[in-house]
Amino acid sequence: MAEIALVDCNNFFVSCEQLMNPSLLNKAVCVLSNNDGCIIARSNEAKEMGIPMGYPLFKARKEFKNVIYISRNFGLYHDISNRVMQKLLNYTPDIEQYSIDEAFIDLTGLKKLYRCSYEQIIEKIKYEIETEIGVPVSIGLATSKTLAKLACEKAKKDKFLNGTCRIRYSDIDEILRKTYIENIWGIGKNTAALFHKYGIYKCSEIVKQNDFWLKKIWGKRGIELKAELLGQSAYPVVSKVVLPKSIQKTSAFSQFTSDKNYIKDSLHYHSHQVCSKLRNLGLQAEVIWVMLRTKDFRVITEKMVLPEPSDSEFLINQFVDRLFDKIYDSQIIYRSSGIFADKLSEKATAQLFLFEDEKTQKAKKLAEIWDNIEQKYGKKCFCIGTMKDPQEESKLHGQNYFS
């Protein structure tokens, strides 16, 4: 049987903020969506106050006092997420990142390699992530992804489990009798209502149905769900990385502005983030878009095809500046900016330009050096010129905290 674990970072966005600012520990903290519209992450203390996920900020500030509301910082979250995933890679190459804060890992057979039980392996993974990286995690272990997800939820809710839970094959029948189908990964309200129509409320009632009926009611997914609930892995861990078709980086300004230099600096910051990801994935872009969003949410964009595909911000920024000059209007007040890289191709299959000029070679070398420094010392360890992260600007002026 397979042994699949789900590693899930607890309250991830809030945990990242608390890692950077320990004064936020043990306090009611909420992280906000783009443009500070609504709540997308809550600390345990905020959850205990009854603050709902997705609640609008303007309502939350009126109804829930003594809460710290923080603008999101996706650059920070992605950086810490990468550290967590790298830690998992130290244990097994069979990793499927499910979201920024979750990953399935296949541990099958590793107890012989590490000379300890599977429970001890996940306990060790949890300990290393929490002590070496600094974010709390919960880990569920079972013989299928669906049961691993259920085990992870149990690890989160039951304090006596200390953040890890294993559902053994021998425990499955009892667990299915106690578990409502609404609590199963992949079953939403509509699907639950469909099964309720036929008098099915518990997971144990699903696995009693024959395959023909399940396929008729829910198609192939019905048969796969039955197998997963019985501990038979219908969805193996897939570690293959699906390359994106485009990459984008956007963020809101700390305050509305028409300052040309400030906006251009923000675009250069986004350009670096985009190019850094391109290099990390071994990709290059043929088309670059510049986006500005006005105070009244009107979106203005301009694009251009690059003379040759590139992954270097030192080359791309000269075209970003041209596009920016075409759409910028000093009479307009802006709220956010962004860079989009489109028509991506793998460098390994790209045409080689044998006669690159000295400027191009220098730009590529500088980008490589920058990546090496950030890999060693962390993101944002230094900036070029006046380049700045718009979200960091708000932190420096204390404008991303609301209470």
Phi, psi and omega per residue, in radians:
M1 nan 2.617 3.092
A2 -1.269 2.728 3.010
E3 -2.214 1.777 -3.043
I4 -1.984 2.291 3.118
A5 -1.982 2.533 2.982
L6 -1.943 2.094 3.098
V7 -1.780 2.103 -3.045
D8 -2.253 2.098 3.107
C9 -1.288 2.293 -3.073
N10 -1.358 2.268 3.091
N11 0.772 0.916 -2.807
F12 -0.955 -0.905 -3.080
F13 -1.069 -0.734 3.112
V14 -1.160 -0.708 3.136
S15 -1.081 -0.653 3.095
C16 -1.120 -0.755 3.127
E17 -1.120 -0.701 3.129
Q18 -1.194 -0.556 3.088
L19 -1.119 -0.713 -3.139
M20 -1.373 -0.463 -3.095
N21 -2.384 1.483 -3.073
P22 -1.004 -0.313 3.112
S23 -1.146 -0.236 3.127
L24 -1.474 -0.179 -3.120
L25 -1.082 2.493 3.099
N26 1.080 0.463 3.098
K27 -2.168 2.782 3.084
A28 -1.316 1.924 -3.068
V29 -2.250 2.390 3.065
C30 -2.253 2.378 3.042
V31 -1.751 2.449 -2.998
L32 -1.818 2.770 3.127
S33 -1.337 -3.124 3.102
N34 -0.969 2.399 -3.099
N35 1.107 0.341 3.088
D36 0.968 0.698 -3.091
G37 -1.356 -0.861 -3.069
C38 -2.592 3.051 -3.059
I39 -1.522 2.238 -3.129
I40 -2.077 -0.097 3.078
A41 -2.746 2.539 -3.094
R42 -2.403 2.510 3.002
S43 -1.306 2.906 3.115
N44 -1.034 -0.645 -3.140
E45 -1.134 -0.652 3.103
A46 -1.209 -0.654 3.097
K47 -1.106 -0.712 -3.140
E48 -1.126 -0.438 3.086
M49 -1.339 -0.191 3.119
G50 1.563 0.311 3.121
I51 -1.288 2.091 -3.089
P52 -1.350 2.653 3.010
M53 -1.185 2.420 3.134
G54 1.398 0.137 -3.101
Y55 -1.260 2.355 -3.127
P56 -1.076 2.456 -3.100
L57 -1.080 -0.728 -3.059
F58 -1.116 -0.503 3.082
K59 -1.389 -0.726 -3.099
A60 -1.072 -0.708 -3.101
R61 -1.160 -0.460 3.112
K62 -1.432 -0.653 -3.005
E63 -1.629 -0.490 -3.071
F64 -2.127 1.767 -3.119
K65 -1.495 2.921 3.101
N66 0.993 0.624 3.071
V67 -2.032 2.459 3.103
I68 -1.676 2.088 3.134
Y69 -1.858 2.217 -3.022
I70 -2.147 2.326 3.039
S71 -1.143 2.501 -3.096
R72 -1.114 2.707 3.091
N73 -2.418 1.370 -3.023
F74 -1.108 -0.485 3.084
G75 -1.051 -0.785 3.101
L76 -1.107 -0.797 -3.072
Y77 -1.116 -0.716 3.124
H78 -1.164 -0.645 3.141
D79 -1.104 -0.821 -3.136
I80 -1.211 -0.643 3.072
S81 -1.026 -0.757 3.127
N82 -1.077 -0.634 3.115
R83 -1.151 -0.716 3.121
V84 -1.103 -0.807 -3.129
M85 -1.120 -0.633 3.104
Q86 -1.141 -0.654 3.092
K87 -1.095 -0.715 3.113
L88 -1.129 -0.617 3.126
L89 -1.137 -0.363 3.088
N90 -1.201 -0.346 -3.128
Y91 -1.721 -0.693 -3.101
T92 -2.755 2.517 3.061
P93 -1.396 -0.187 -3.085
D94 -1.518 1.400 -3.100
I95 -2.164 2.327 3.052
E96 -2.127 1.819 -3.131
Q97 -1.281 2.043 -3.068
Y98 -1.538 -0.576 3.075
S99 -2.748 -3.066 -3.095
I100 -1.085 -0.450 -3.072
D101 -2.145 0.227 -3.130
E102 -2.384 2.555 3.071
A103 -2.687 2.410 2.978
F104 -1.558 2.409 3.073
I105 -2.292 2.438 3.133
D106 -1.672 1.999 -3.094
L107 -1.808 0.137 -3.045
T108 -0.920 2.162 3.083
G109 1.454 -0.105 -3.042
L110 -1.338 -0.235 3.126
K111 -1.149 -0.470 3.074
K112 -1.273 -0.687 3.138
L113 -1.134 -0.785 -3.071
Y114 -1.608 -0.086 3.086
R115 0.981 0.783 3.066
C116 -2.723 2.969 -3.095
S117 -1.293 2.876 3.094
Y118 -1.110 -0.635 3.099
E119 -1.073 -0.699 3.134
Q120 -1.193 -0.586 3.109
I121 -1.110 -0.840 -3.101
I122 -1.230 -0.522 3.065
E123 -1.160 -0.665 3.120
K124 -1.186 -0.726 3.112
I125 -1.057 -0.800 3.133
K126 -1.054 -0.788 -3.104
Y127 -1.088 -0.769 -3.088
E128 -1.185 -0.690 3.127
I129 -1.124 -0.760 -3.072
E130 -1.268 -0.622 -3.094
T131 -1.534 -0.606 -3.064
E132 -1.614 -0.515 3.138
I133 -1.821 -0.743 3.021
G134 1.861 0.210 3.085
V135 -2.046 2.446 -3.139
P136 -1.327 2.524 3.136
V137 -2.352 2.740 2.963
S138 -2.084 2.510 -3.101
I139 -2.313 2.236 3.051
G140 -1.960 2.465 -3.097
L141 -2.279 2.332 3.122
A142 -2.823 -3.048 -3.103
T143 -1.622 0.038 3.056
S144 -2.575 2.806 3.138
K145 -1.083 -0.756 -3.098
T146 -1.064 -0.769 3.120
L147 -1.260 -0.558 3.078
A148 -1.120 -0.695 3.089
K149 -1.096 -0.756 3.113
L150 -1.116 -0.711 3.117
A151 -1.121 -0.643 3.135
C152 -1.154 -0.704 3.095
E153 -1.106 -0.675 3.087
K154 -1.129 -0.687 3.130
A155 -1.093 -0.587 3.130
K156 -1.255 -0.726 -2.966
K157 -1.511 -0.526 -3.086
D158 -1.675 1.853 -3.093
K159 -1.098 -0.440 -3.108
F160 -1.283 -0.249 3.133
L161 -1.473 -0.188 3.109
N162 1.000 0.579 2.985
G163 1.551 0.008 3.071
T164 -2.338 2.555 3.134
C165 -2.624 2.333 3.056
R166 -2.049 2.236 3.006
I167 -1.700 1.883 3.122
R168 -1.335 2.759 -3.134
Y169 -1.036 -0.617 -3.131
S170 -1.267 -0.261 -3.118
D171 -1.604 -0.157 -2.941
I172 -1.056 -0.829 -3.072
D173 -1.000 -0.805 -3.128
E174 -1.135 -0.714 -3.122
I175 -1.158 -0.708 -3.139
L176 -1.130 -0.579 3.124
R177 -1.189 -0.460 -3.082
K178 -1.677 -0.210 -2.976
T179 -1.785 2.197 3.063
Y180 -1.358 2.580 -3.048
I181 -1.114 -0.448 3.117
E182 -1.095 -0.377 -3.089
N183 -1.580 0.139 -3.099
I184 -1.714 2.382 3.103
W185 -0.965 2.214 3.079
G186 1.645 -0.117 3.111
I187 -1.822 1.917 3.124
G188 -1.638 -2.995 -3.091
K189 -1.086 -0.739 -3.098
N190 -1.158 -0.738 3.124
T191 -1.163 -0.721 3.103
A192 -1.066 -0.732 3.124
A193 -1.110 -0.616 3.106
L194 -1.097 -0.819 3.120
F195 -1.191 -0.624 3.111
H196 -1.073 -0.566 3.124
K197 -1.012 -0.524 -3.133
Y198 -1.796 0.275 3.072
G199 1.336 0.392 -3.134
I200 -1.831 2.049 -3.101
Y201 -2.154 -0.511 -3.113
K202 -1.869 2.702 3.135
C203 -1.106 -0.557 3.127
S204 -1.099 -0.469 3.128
E205 -1.354 -0.450 3.095
I206 -1.225 -0.820 -3.048
V207 -1.217 -0.241 3.091
K208 -1.391 -0.286 -3.089
Q209 -1.342 2.586 3.105
N210 -1.368 2.773 -3.047
D211 -1.090 -0.630 -3.117
F212 -1.067 -0.764 -3.123
W213 -1.189 -0.758 -3.140
L214 -1.091 -0.687 3.124
K215 -1.174 -0.640 3.117
K216 -1.155 -0.680 -3.090
I217 -1.392 -0.736 -3.005
W218 -2.320 0.224 3.106
G219 1.228 -2.756 -3.113
K220 -1.037 -0.544 -3.122
R221 -1.090 -0.545 3.124
G222 -1.114 -0.753 3.120
I223 -1.176 -0.724 3.126
E224 -1.122 -0.681 3.122
L225 -1.092 -0.764 3.122
K226 -1.026 -0.809 -3.140
A227 -1.077 -0.789 -3.129
E228 -1.078 -0.728 3.140
L229 -1.165 -0.507 3.109
L230 -1.462 0.060 3.095
G231 1.501 0.221 3.104
Q232 -1.746 2.095 -3.003
S233 -1.253 1.810 3.067
A234 -1.600 -0.303 -3.136
Y235 -2.158 1.478 -3.129
P236 -1.143 2.774 3.090
V237 -1.198 2.147 -3.118
V238 -1.940 1.933 -3.062
S239 -1.590 -0.055 -3.136
K240 -1.122 2.304 3.128
V241 -1.526 2.173 3.070
V242 -1.568 1.996 -3.075
L243 -1.220 2.430 -3.123
P244 -1.264 2.726 3.085
K245 -1.504 -0.367 3.081
S246 -2.699 2.821 3.096
I247 -2.307 2.374 3.135
Q248 -2.405 2.617 3.048
K249 -2.398 2.137 3.119
T250 -2.420 2.761 2.993
S251 -2.877 2.749 3.115
A252 -1.435 2.673 3.077
F253 -1.352 2.763 3.109
S254 -1.108 -0.491 3.048
Q255 -2.705 2.677 -3.132
F256 -1.004 2.508 -3.052
T257 -2.711 2.746 2.976
S258 -2.099 0.128 -3.082
D259 -1.144 1.972 -3.054
K260 -1.080 -0.803 -3.107
N261 -1.150 -0.692 3.129
Y262 -1.075 -0.799 -3.116
I263 -1.168 -0.711 3.132
K264 -1.128 -0.690 3.091
D265 -1.055 -0.703 3.136
S266 -1.116 -0.652 3.108
L267 -1.147 -0.673 3.093
H268 -1.129 -0.639 3.086
Y269 -1.100 -0.830 3.131
H270 -1.104 -0.650 3.129
S271 -1.058 -0.754 3.111
H272 -1.094 -0.743 3.140
Q273 -1.084 -0.744 3.127
V274 -1.130 -0.838 -3.095
C275 -1.163 -0.618 3.095
S276 -1.081 -0.723 3.116
K277 -1.215 -0.660 3.082
L278 -1.013 -0.816 -3.124
R279 -1.153 -0.660 3.140
N280 -1.107 -0.585 -3.123
L281 -1.632 -0.044 -3.125
G282 1.251 0.594 -3.097
L283 -2.046 2.907 2.994
Q284 -2.523 2.706 -3.039
A285 -1.858 2.518 3.078
E286 -1.761 -0.475 -3.093
V287 -2.198 2.394 3.104
I288 -2.129 2.335 3.059
W289 -1.984 2.517 2.959
V290 -2.009 2.316 -3.112
M291 -2.165 2.343 2.978
L292 -2.186 2.364 3.074
R293 -1.981 2.231 -3.075
T294 -1.399 2.986 3.140
K295 -1.000 -0.608 -3.133
D296 -1.618 0.397 3.028
F297 1.231 0.274 3.046
R298 -1.380 2.305 -3.080
V299 -1.771 2.246 3.131
I300 -2.087 2.225 -3.125
T301 -2.295 2.736 3.033
E302 -2.609 2.480 -3.106
K303 -2.311 2.894 3.022
M304 -2.718 2.638 3.054
V305 -1.522 2.203 -3.119
L306 -1.227 2.641 3.111
P307 -0.971 -0.604 3.022
E308 -2.665 2.616 -3.134
P309 -0.956 2.497 -3.054
S310 -2.573 2.751 3.008
D311 -2.240 0.288 -3.061
S312 -1.884 2.105 3.102
E313 -1.138 -0.474 -3.138
F314 -1.163 -0.439 3.055
L315 -1.623 -0.737 -3.050
I316 -1.200 -0.582 -3.059
N317 -1.072 -0.527 3.115
Q318 -1.127 -0.560 3.100
F319 -1.421 -0.566 3.040
V320 -1.048 -0.742 3.136
D321 -1.098 -0.690 3.116
R322 -1.119 -0.775 3.138
L323 -1.130 -0.704 3.125
F324 -1.076 -0.783 3.140
D325 -1.076 -0.493 -3.136
K326 -1.275 -0.563 -3.028
I327 -1.899 -0.212 -3.112
Y328 -1.274 2.403 3.086
D329 -2.316 2.053 -3.078
S330 -1.116 -0.286 -3.127
Q331 -1.530 -0.078 -3.098
I332 -1.835 2.476 3.084
I333 -1.713 2.284 -3.053
Y334 -1.956 2.649 -3.135
R335 -1.995 -0.378 -3.123
S336 -2.807 2.922 3.134
S337 -2.517 2.911 3.135
G338 -2.920 2.791 3.083
I339 -2.183 2.363 3.110
F340 -2.124 2.294 3.027
A341 -1.879 2.213 -3.021
D342 -2.251 2.938 -3.103
K343 0.893 1.114 -3.080
L344 -1.466 2.596 3.094
S345 -2.476 2.680 3.119
E346 -1.351 2.367 -3.127
K347 -1.137 -0.515 -3.109
A348 -1.130 -0.500 -3.119
T349 -1.825 0.049 -3.081
A350 -1.394 2.722 3.086
Q351 -1.153 2.382 3.130
L352 -1.510 2.276 3.104
F353 -1.697 1.812 -2.989
L354 -1.358 -0.286 -3.042
F355 -2.072 0.821 3.111
E356 -1.113 2.446 3.119
D357 -1.327 2.971 -3.065
E358 -1.098 -0.633 -3.127
K359 -1.107 -0.743 -3.140
T360 -1.147 -0.758 3.136
Q361 -1.096 -0.713 -3.140
K362 -1.155 -0.720 3.141
A363 -1.090 -0.734 3.137
K364 -1.161 -0.674 3.127
K365 -1.155 -0.734 3.112
L366 -1.094 -0.730 3.125
A367 -1.096 -0.686 3.126
E368 -1.144 -0.723 3.109
I369 -1.111 -0.736 3.135
W370 -1.039 -0.799 3.131
D371 -1.047 -0.749 -3.120
N372 -1.108 -0.694 3.128
I373 -1.162 -0.769 -3.136
E374 -1.166 -0.612 3.112
Q375 -1.135 -0.590 -3.109
K376 -1.458 -0.705 -3.009
Y377 -1.962 -0.041 3.104
G378 1.724 2.791 3.134
K379 -1.091 2.628 3.062
K380 1.103 0.385 3.123
C381 -1.201 -0.413 2.982
F382 -2.778 2.830 -3.139
C383 -2.250 2.746 3.090
I384 -1.600 2.194 3.100
G385 1.059 -2.239 -3.117
T386 -1.809 0.259 3.136
M387 -0.962 2.355 -3.106
K388 -2.564 2.674 3.046
D389 -1.487 2.101 -3.141
P390 -0.992 -0.603 3.124
Q391 -1.231 -0.664 3.100
E392 -1.145 -0.597 3.105
E393 -1.013 -0.722 -3.128
S394 -1.141 -0.583 3.117
K395 -1.200 -0.699 -3.115
L396 -1.089 -0.527 -3.135
H397 -1.741 0.125 3.105
G398 1.192 0.396 -3.033
Q399 -1.753 0.095 3.071
N400 -1.798 0.046 3.104
Y401 -1.875 2.236 3.107
F402 -2.255 2.419 3.110
S403 -2.390 nan nan
